[in-house]
Amino acid sequence: MYRQGDVLVHPIEPADVPAGLVPAGRDARGRLVLARGEATGRAHVVSGSGVTLWALPDQSDPSVLLIEGYGRLSHEEHGPIALPAGSYRVIRQREYVPGAWRPVAD
């Protein structure tokens, strides 16, 4: 497992990748963004050789990361993390507020 701030990248077996995923779009700068800070605007970005980011059709946040070559997870406030080839689930840390769960805002 790899954690960078409020983002967890958890290896999964290729057979556990959900069916029906759609490509997650790139941001205006052409980056593959795993999570963006609501308060700061800074982002957890993945780059590398053969990297694709996928989401469930009814969700805007990416949920699966596929790396065929190599990957690098970076953020302005954290050290970069090298990611080996594989399939990963992208999990955002959540926090409880009275009556609901919400993603952690940085």
N, C-alpha and C positions, 0 to 999 in steps of 0.2 A: 504494500500500500504506500501511497505517496500523498502527503498532506502539504498544502501550501496555503497558509492562512485559513480561510473558511471553505476551501475546496479540498475534497478528498478524491483521489483517483485510485480506484480499486480494481485490480486485475480480475477479469472474468474469463471463463472458457468461451471459445468461439461459439459453441453450441448454446450458450446462455445469452447471446446477443438477441434482443427482442426482434420479432418480425415486424415489418411495416414501418421501419424507421425512414425518416426523410432527412436529406442533407441540411445541416444547420448552416445558416447563412454567415457570411463574413461581415465584419463591421465596415464602416465607411473607409477605413484605412486598409482594408483587405486582410485583416487578421482573423484567426479562429479564436474566438473569445469563449472561455469556459464560464466566466462569471465577471460581472462588472460591479464595482463598488458604487452603491447608490449615493453615498455621501461624497466620495472623492472623485469618482469617474475613472479611477485607475482600474486596470483589468488583469485578470489571470488569462494569459494567452499561451496557446500551444503552437509550436512551429516544428518544422523538420521535414524529413524525406518520407513521403508516403503517408502523411497524416490526414485523416478525415474525421469530421465531427458530425454526429448524428443526433436527431431529436425525435421524440414520439410525435405523431402528427398533431395531437391536441395540446402540445406544450411548446412554449417558446424557448425554454432553457434547454441547452444540449444535455443529453443523458448518456451517450456512448461515444467513446473515443477509440478509433482504430488506427494503429500505427504499423505500417508495413516495413519501414526502414528504421528510423530513429526519431525520437521526439524530444522536445525541450519545453518545459513549463516555466514561464517567466512572469514576473510581476515587479513593479517598480519598488516595492517595499520588502521583497523577499529575495533570497538567493535563488538562482535558476536550479531546476531539477531535471536531470537526464531521465528520459523514459525509454525503456527498451521496447522493441517490437512486441505487439500484442493487442488484446482487446481489453478495454477498461470501461467501468461504469463511473460516471462523473456524479459526485454527490455534493450538494451544497449543505453546509452546516445550517441547522435551524435553531431557533430559540422560541420558547413559549412566552406568549404575552396573554393576559387574561382573555380566554375564549378562543384562542387561535394559535397556530404555529406559523412562523414566517422565517424567510431566509435571513441569516445574520447580515446586517448592513455594516460595512466598514466606512 
